[in-house]
């Protein structure tokens, strides 16, 4: 960070401390709300969502060769293949707008083209199959279908437009790919696949949300989520010891400790999960050069993203409050009153507000349900569902640090603009 950047941060904090009227009750509520939102995020998302994502991002940068990333996601890759892989990834990952950040940073810094990388950035949190099904069930099949089609289409369109707009910037990556020598990755393709799949499995099933109906397939998966997570954890332990050359005794002790804690404290899965992370870091740092490099890369991503993310959450909580509350500095009723009907400004406002708010996975559905009950039009509701899960103020701050200001603003503008247009069309088609 440059010195003048640090000075501006210090100046901004001083100015806020000096000028904000903290004696005002509304300000006090908003400040408290910002820390409550940070606490809620820390409790629900950091250990189970972000930490596995950081480890996956570190693994991408260390164990997957740059040539492989550029072959399948680079600017010279087959467009249909690269955009399909990037767009469909969200149905597998089912992550929130913040958890996708380290994964996006990993593939982008390894040489993925701006188009496939931003398609993945949008699709990761937006194309959540469970959220789409819940949208159809709670908000109506029309909104559910429109959200599904819009999310997949947006990933393609946004990626293609970003690649077109910044095609000059991608020329350097094309030149680099043309002269890039073939390199031997640390792990074979089969081992890479199994190793990465074990971590993705832990990420997906550890965060499997409880559906509303306590029956059917989705609830059946939820009922056994920790058993499935444990199975993927054991698969990961095998790859960690056998292929990454981690110290067997230390790793096995870690596995046993996690299993014992899971049996003794079944109602507190975070306890065994945290123990597993601690043993993983210790074993990784004290084992082979591969594991040391992986832990170091994971730490780099953590330090890059986490401070900005927490700062953004505090700001979002202060301005808008936690979803479902009215304690932010901007009253919720103002938003509800302004997004009624299907005017362009109602859809634009819904897209902008949705892009600023932070939605944990699936929470956008009951929030939109409440707004529809308060008079929100179906067009703005869809616009919010298309923009909201993919973006948030904390997410925007981190994206800017990865892509730079220009590319980030274009990406934000495309998400908001397309959400506004599709919301208006949907409202016109449904007559609401």
ZAKOLLO-637442 format. One record per residue (C-alpha): x, y, z. Coordinates in steps of 0.1 Angstrom, whole numbers, padded with zeros to 4 digits, always signed. Layout:
XYZ...
//
This chain:
+0000+0000+0000+0014+0034-0010+0021+0060+0017-0005+0084+0004-0031+0056+0005-0023+0051+0042-0025+0088+0048-0060+0090+0031-0072+0061+0053-0059+0078+0085-0074+0111+0074-0108+0094+0066-0109+0077+0100-0100+0110+0118-0126+0129+0098-0153+0104+0107-0144+0103+0143-0144+0141+0144-0175+0149+0125-0200+0120+0129-0226+0129+0156-0223+0097+0177-0247+0112+0203-0275+0108+0178-0296+0076+0185-0299+0067+0148-0261+0069+0144-0256+0048+0175-0280+0021+0162-0262+0021+0128-0228+0018+0144-0240-0011+0165-0257-0027+0135-0224-0026+0116-0206-0046+0143-0236-0069+0147-0234-0076+0110-0196-0082+0112-0202-0106+0141-0230-0124+0122-0207-0128+0092-0178-0140+0114-0199-0166+0131-0217-0179+0100-0193-0176+0071-0157-0172+0079-0148-0207+0092-0171-0227+0069-0171-0206+0038-0141-0183+0036-0114-0205+0051-0119-0234+0028-0121-0210-0001-0088-0195+0009-0072-0229+0009-0087-0237-0025-0073-0204-0039-0039-0212-0025-0040-0247-0040-0049-0232-0074-0019-0209-0074+0005-0236-0062-0006-0270-0077-0024-0260-0109+0000-0249-0136-0004-0215-0152-0003-0232-0186-0033-0254-0176-0054-0224-0164-0046-0205-0196-0053-0235-0218-0089-0238-0205-0097-0203-0192-0072-0181-0209-0079-0155-0237-0070-0180-0264-0091-0209-0250-0122-0223-0267-0149-0197-0258-0177-0222-0255-0157-0245-0232-0142-0217-0210-0175-0198-0206-0195-0229-0200-0171-0241-0173-0171-0206-0157-0208-0201-0159-0219-0235-0146-0195-0235-0117-0220-0217-0095-0244-0246-0095-0217-0267-0079-0201-0242-0055-0232-0224-0042-0211-0198-0025-0219-0162-0014-0205-0130-0031-0176-0129-0006-0166-0166-0006-0161-0165-0043-0135-0138-0041-0104-0159-0032-0113-0184-0059-0117-0157-0085-0084-0141-0074-0067-0175-0077-0077-0182-0113-0074-0146-0125-0038-0142-0111-0029-0176-0127-0037-0162-0162-0074-0167-0168-0088-0143-0193-0109-0114-0181-0140-0128-0197-0140-0163-0182-0128-0150-0149-0156-0124-0145-0181-0150-0158-0170-0172-0129-0171-0142-0105-0207-0136-0113-0219-0172-0116-0203-0184-0083-0228-0167-0060-0256-0161-0086-0263-0195-0100-0272-0214-0068-0295-0242-0077-0310-0244-0042-0317-0206-0041-0333-0208-0075-0356-0236-0065-0365-0217-0033-0372-0186-0053-0396-0205-0075-0414-0221-0045-0416-0189-0023-0418-0161-0049-0436-0180-0078-0424-0201-0107-0422-0171-0130-0395-0154-0108-0377-0187-0102-0375-0195-0139-0365-0159-0148-0338-0159-0122-0324-0192-0135-0323-0181-0171-0311-0146-0162-0283-0159-0140-0268-0183-0166-0273-0158-0194-0257-0130-0174-0226-0150-0168-0221-0155-0205-0230-0120-0215-0210-0102-0188-0179-0124-0196-0181-0118-0233-0186-0081-0229-0157-0078-0205-0135-0096-0229-0147-0074-0258-0143-0041-0239-0108-0050-0226-0096-0069-0256-0065-0047-0259-0055-0055-0223-0057-0092-0230-0032-0091-0258-0003-0094-0233-0018-0126-0219-0022-0140-0254+0014-0133-0262+0025-0149-0229+0004-0180-0237+0019-0183-0272+0054-0185-0258+0047-0202-0226+0067-0234-0223+0051-0267-0213+0056-0271-0176+0052-0302-0154+0027-0295-0126+0035-0307-0091+0006-0332-0093-0008-0352-0122-0042-0342-0136-0059-0371-0119-0044-0362-0085-0051-0325-0090-0087-0334-0097-0092-0356-0067-0073-0332-0044-0093-0301-0055-0126-0321-0055-0120-0331-0019-0117-0295-0008-0147-0283-0029-0167-0311-0014-0159-0299+0021-0168-0263+0011-0201-0273-0006-0215-0297+0020-0203-0279+0051-0224-0249+0039-0254-0268+0027-0283-0247+0039-0314-0261+0056-0344-0260+0032-0378-0248+0044-0396-0281+0040-0383-0309+0062-0388-0335+0035-0376-0344+0000-0341-0347-0015-0326-0313-0004-0335-0320+0032-0322-0355+0030-0289-0342+0019-0290-0316+0047-0296-0343+0073-0264-0361+0064-0243-0330+0054-0217-0335+0082-0212-0371+0073-0206-0362+0037-0184-0334+0047-0164-0358+0069-0161-0382+0040-0146-0355+0018-0124-0345+0047-0110-0381+0049-0104-0381+0012-0085-0348+0016-0064-0362+0044-0054-0391+0022-0043-0368-0006-0026-0346+0019-0005-0374+0033+0000-0396+0002+0005-0370-0026+0015-0338-0008+0040-0357+0014+0027-0343+0047+0040-0359+0079+0018-0390+0084+0019-0392+0122+0011-0355+0127-0017-0357+0101-0033-0388+0115-0033-0373+0150-0051-0343+0135-0077-0366+0119-0083-0385+0151-0086-0352+0171-0112-0339+0146-0131-0372+0148-0131-0373+0186-0144-0337+0188-0171-0344+0163-0183-0374+0183-0181-0357+0217-0196-0324+0206-0220-0332+0177-0239-0300+0182-0208-0279+0178-0194-0288+0144-0174-0256+0142-0152-0269+0171-0140-0300+0152-0138-0279+0120-0116-0253+0137-0093-0281+0151-0090-0295+0116-0079-0261+0102-0053-0257+0130-0038-0292+0125-0038-0286+0087-0018-0253+0090+0007-0268+0115+0012-0300+0095+0015-0281+0063+0041-0257+0076+0062-0284+0091+0060-0310+0062+0071-0309+0026+0080-0279+0004+0047-0284-0015+0026-0281+0017+0047-0251+0029+0041-0233-0004+0004-0241-0003+0000-0227+0033+0020-0196+0024-0001-0189-0007-0033-0194+0013-0020-0169+0039-0013-0144+0011-0049-0146-0002-0062-0143+0033-0042-0111+0040-0052-0096+0007-0089-0101+0010-0100-0104+0046-0091-0069+0059-0109-0052+0029-0138-0076+0033-0143-0069+0070-0141-0031+0064-0167-0034+0037-0190-0053+0060-0188-0026+0086-0197+0001+0060-0226-0019+0046-0240-0026+0081-0238+0011+0089-0255+0022+0058-0282-0005+0053-0282-0026+0084-0285-0063+0085-0310-0079+0061-0344-0079+0077-0337-0050+0101-0343-0013+0099-0313-0001+0119-0291+0012+0091-0287+0049+0085-0308+0044+0054-0344+0034+0064-0357+0003+0047-0391+0020+0041-0374+0045+0018-0363+0017-0004-0396-0002-0003-0415+0030-0013-0391+0037-0042-0392+0002-0058-0429-0002-0063-0443-0005-0099-0421-0013-0129-0405+0021-0138-0369+0022-0150-0359+0041-0118-0375+0014-0096-0356-0013-0114-0324+0007-0113-0327+0014-0076-0335-0022-0069-0303-0033-0088-0281-0007-0071-0294-0014-0036-0292-0051-0042-0256-0047-0054-0247-0028-0022-0264-0051+0003-0247-0083+0016-0268-0114+0012-0258-0147+0028-0267-0177+0007-0305-0181+0005-0313-0150+0026-0322-0129-0004-0354-0149-0009-0372-0141+0024-0360-0105+0021-0375-0101-0014-0406-0119-0002-0410-0092+0025-0404-0064+0000-0430-0078-0024-0455-0078+0005-0446-0041+0010-0455-0032-0025-0424-0040-0045-0430-0047-0082-0420-0081-0097-0396-0065-0121-0375-0047-0094-0377-0080-0074-0361-0099-0102-0335-0071-0107-0326-0073-0070-0323-0111-0072-0300-0109-0102-0277-0082-0089-0279-0088-0051-0263-0123-0046-0235-0116-0071-0224-0082-0056-0221-0065-0023-0203-0035-0010-0176-0056+0007-0173-0077-0024-0169-0046-0046-0141-0033-0024-0121-0065-0028-0128-0068-0066-0114-0034-0071-0081-0044-0054-0079-0074-0078-0091-0060-0111-0083-0023-0107-0107+0006-0107-0116+0007-0145-0124-0030-0150-0142-0031-0117-0165-0002-0125-0173-0017-0159-0181-0051-0142-0204-0034-0116-0220-0014-0143-0228-0044-0165-0243-0063-0135-0265-0034-0125-0274-0024-0160-0283-0058-0172-0303-0065-0140-0322-0032-0146-0330-0040-0182-0341-0076-0176-0362-0065-0145-0380-0040-0167-0387-0066-0194-0399-0091-0169-0422-0066-0152-0436-0057-0186-0442-0093-0195-0459-0102-0162-0478-0069-0161-0463-0060-0126
//
